[in-house]
Amino acid sequence: MSAFDPSSLTYNEQGLIPAIAQDATSNKVLMMAWMNAEALARTLQTGRVTYWSRSRQAFWVKGDTSGHVQELVSLRVDCDRDCILMLVHQTGAACHTGRRTCFYTDVTDGTEVELMAPMV
């Protein structure tokens, strides 16, 4: 066992790494967003998932404005060290559309089907 170093990961040319959030209880994939090394370090330090917003060029702590908080349970690194998976406790919706997951559209045989409505 050794200490985890966020700089040991492979970030893209913008200094970002894909971060997938998965519900720690149901194992459902909730969302994918981007992190830089500082967002990852903040997440590990606070236990509150922090992403890097590419559109705002700012840190984004999940739930600070919506109340839909993600609390980190466990962090996993893929074999190439260029993607991370976070097991989280999700409060409320994970998707900005108000749905539990961002992956609410199924495409089968070329047909799209919406699998869930926004949470009320």
N, C-alpha and C positions, 0 to 999 in steps of 0.2 A: 504494500500500500504506500502511496505517496500523495503529497498535497496536490490538489488540483490547481493548475495554472491556466486561466482563460487565454493567455497569450500562446498556449500550446496548440490552440485550434487553428484551422485554416479558414481565414476570412476572405471574402471576395475583394475585388479591386476597390470597392467603396468602404472596406473595413467592416463588412457585415456578414452575419452568418444566419441561415434560416433556423428559426426556433419554432418547434411544433409543440402545442399545448394539448395534453391528453388528460381526460378526467381520471383521477387516481382511483376512483371507486368503480365507475362503469366501464372504464377503458375506451370510451368514445373519444375520437379525435375531435377537438374543439375548434382549433384555429392554427394558422401559421402566420408568423410575423417575423420581423428582423430584429437582431440584437447586434450591438457592437461589444467590444471587450468591456467597456465601462458599464453598459446596461446589464451584462451578465454578472459583473462583479457586484453591482448594486442589488441584483436579484438574490445572489448568494448571501450577501450581507444582511439584507432586510427580510428575506422570505416572501416579499411581495414581488410578483413578476413585473419586470421593467423592460420595455421594448424601446427600440429606436424608431421614431416616426420619420420615414423618408420624406413625406410631404411637408411636415412642419420643421424638419431638421432639429428635433428636440426629443428628450427622453419622454416616455409615456408609461406611467405606472398604471397598469390595468386596474380599473375601478375607481381611480381618483375622481373622475367626473361623473361616471355612470353608476357607481356603487357596485358594479359587477366585478368584484375582486377575484384575482387569481392568487392563491397562496401556494408557494412551491412546497411540494412533498419530496420530490426526488428529481435529480437531473441526470440524464444519460447522454452519452456522446456516441455518435455512430463510428463505424470502423474506419472511415477515412478522416474522421475528426473535422468534417466540414458541415455538420448539421447536428443540432441538439434536439433532444426530446425532453420536455418537462412534464412530469406527472404533477397535477395541480388539484387543489380543492377549488372548484369554481362556484362563486356565488352569483346566481342569476344567469343572464345570457352571456355567452362568450362573443357572439357576433354583434357588430355594430347595427345590424338590421333588427336586433331584438330576439334573435333565435338562440337556442342553446349552443348550436354549433354553426360554424361558417359553411360547413359541408352539408347543406340541406337540399341540394339539387342533384338528382340522380339522372344519369344519361345511359339509357339502355336501348340498343338497336336504333340509335339516332334520334331518340325521343327524350326530351327533358321532362322530368316530373318533379314538382316541388314536394319534398317529403314532410315538411313541417311549417306551420305558421309561426309568426313571432309570438313570443311569450307575452302574456298580459300582465 
